[in-house]
Amino acid sequence: MAKQELKCPHCKEWTVWQGQLHDRCINCNALLEEEKINKLNKLAAKKEAQEAVEQAKIAKQNPIVRKISNYAATLFIGIILSIIAVVVLVAG
């Protein structure tokens, strides 16, 4: 990427900017894209909070429904394994 110049938001001096998020000013060593970094961090924190809320909703589901679905999945796997065992015994 070509080097560009950007005015530092802190010292108001022109500095070399390579287009990277964590580029620093050569005069005051401050981050040139600090606002963008803060915005990305806020978005990430908001997304994590939403995921935590979704996990809490899933955890609060009816425990009886979860138990029945777990038993149904176990029964299904058992039936499939039984069919595979019969096929193997018949073939061999």
Buried (B, 14 or more C-beta within 10 A) or exposed (E): EEEEEBEBEBEEEEBEBEEEEEBBBEEEEEBBBBEEEEEEEEEEEEEEEEEEEEEEEEEEEEEEEEEEEEEEEEEEEEEEEEEEEEEEEEEE
